[in-house]
């Protein structure tokens, strides 16, 4: 209950544009949000840019947080949306092919068993091809459906499935 009270105080302060409250909110959530952004970015610098843009949106739209669900989850969703937006902007520059293959994925949510640490997994994911990393992260970390991934990334549902399968295969090959 104490944590909720502190969050409410921070939110009230941020809504009054109190710089100390904004700094406290940022300090409280920045480490976790940077970790979230790192799963969607190729470099730490890119992840930091996504996170900063995300926090700008948090402070601009904090009045829209209605207290339903945790503040951390609300902020995390903003960070994921910023990462998706960043991907879309890059996608316009580089483009990705739509895959029309019919693919059967027997167990699409199967866990990949590994002895790697979280830090090693993060480094590995940052080496993964960008589209595969985005699809894998949205599916495995955020639990988006393939339909939702397709809508967010402007690809077909089947293309999202194929990229997820390729990401899993890529990870499996890399950890061998």
ZAMARGU-4260 file (C-alpha; in steps of 0.2 Angstrom, whole numbers, plus 5000, padded with zeros to 4 digits):
<rodrens>
0) 5000/5000/5000 | 5015/5012/5004 | 5021/5009/4986 | 5004/5014/4978 | 5004/5030/4990
5) 5021/5035/4984 | 5017/5032/4966 | 5001/5043/4968 | 5012/5057/4976 | 5024/5056/4961
10) 5010/5056/4949 | 5003/5071/4957 | 5019/5080/4958 | 5023/5076/4939 | 5006/5083/4934
15) 5010/5099/4943 | 5027/5099/4932 | 5037/5097/4948 | 5055/5093/4942 | 5059/5083/4958
20) 5044/5072/4956 | 5048/5069/4937 | 5066/5065/4941 | 5060/5053/4955 | 5048/5044/4943
25) 5061/5043/4930 | 5074/5036/4943 | 5062/5024/4949 | 5057/5016/4932 | 5072/5020/4920
30) 5082/5005/4924 | 5068/4993/4921 | 5062/5002/4906 | 5080/5003/4898 | 5080/4984/4900
35) 5063/4983/4891 | 5070/4994/4877 | 5086/4984/4875 | 5076/4969/4869 | 5069/4979/4855
40) 5085/4989/4850 | 5101/4985/4842 | 5112/4995/4853 | 5111/5003/4870 | 5112/5020/4862
45) 5096/5016/4852 | 5088/5009/4868 | 5091/5024/4877 | 5084/5035/4863 | 5068/5025/4864
50) 5067/5026/4882 | 5069/5045/4883 | 5056/5047/4870 | 5045/5035/4880 | 5047/5045/4896
55) 5043/5061/4886 | 5027/5053/4882 | 5024/5047/4899 | 5026/5065/4906 | 5015/5072/4892
60) 5001/5060/4895 | 5002/5055/4913 | 4985/5063/4915 | 4978/5048/4905 | 4984/5036/4918
65) 4968/5031/4927 | 4976/5020/4940 | 4969/5005/4932 | 4983/4992/4933 | 5001/4996/4939
70) 5010/5012/4934 | 5025/5001/4929 | 5014/4991/4917 | 5007/5007/4909 | 5025/5015/4907
75) 5031/4998/4900 | 5017/4998/4887 | 5022/5016/4881 | 5040/5010/4880 | 5035/4995/4869
80) 5024/5006/4858 | 5039/5018/4856 | 5050/5003/4851 | 5037/4998/4838 | 5036/5016/4832
85) 5055/5016/4830 | 5055/5000/4821 | 5041/5006/4809 | 5052/5022/4805 | 5067/5010/4801
90) 5056/4999/4791 | 5051/5013/4780 | 5070/5015/4776 | 5074/4997/4774 | 5058/4988/4770
95) 5055/4970/4773 | 5047/4957/4762 | 5030/4949/4765 | 5032/4931/4767 | 5018/4921/4759
100) 5025/4904/4764 | 5012/4892/4773 | 5021/4887/4788 | 5016/4874/4801 | 5023/4878/4818
105) 5020/4863/4829 | 5024/4871/4846 | 5026/4890/4843 | 5028/4894/4861 | 5040/4881/4866
110) 5053/4887/4877 | 5071/4887/4872 | 5082/4879/4885 | 5098/4888/4888 | 5111/4890/4901
115) 5114/4908/4897 | 5112/4922/4909 | 5099/4936/4906 | 5114/4948/4900 | 5120/4935/4888
120) 5103/4932/4881 | 5101/4951/4879 | 5117/4952/4869 | 5112/4938/4858 | 5095/4945/4854
125) 5103/4962/4849 | 5113/4952/4836 | 5097/4945/4829 | 5090/4952/4813 | 5079/4967/4817
130) 5062/4960/4811 | 5065/4944/4819 | 5070/4952/4836 | 5054/4963/4835 | 5043/4949/4832
135) 5051/4937/4845 | 5051/4951/4858 | 5033/4955/4855 | 5027/4937/4855 | 5038/4930/4869
140) 5040/4945/4881 | 5024/4955/4878 | 5013/4940/4873 | 5006/4949/4858 | 4996/4937/4846
145) 5002/4935/4828 | 4988/4945/4822 | 4992/4959/4834 | 5011/4958/4829 | 5006/4959/4811
150) 4995/4974/4813 | 5008/4983/4823 | 5022/4980/4811 | 5012/4981/4795 | 5015/4963/4790
155) 5003/4948/4788 | 4999/4937/4802 | 5008/4922/4793 | 5023/4933/4790 | 5024/4936/4809
160) 5023/4918/4812 | 5037/4914/4800 | 5048/4928/4808 | 5045/4921/4825 | 5050/4903/4819
165) 5065/4910/4811 | 5070/4919/4827 | 5068/4904/4837 | 5079/4894/4825 | 5091/4908/4825
170) 5093/4908/4844 | 5094/4889/4844 | 5108/4889/4832 | 5117/4903/4841 | 5117/4894/4858
175) 5123/4878/4851
</rodrens>
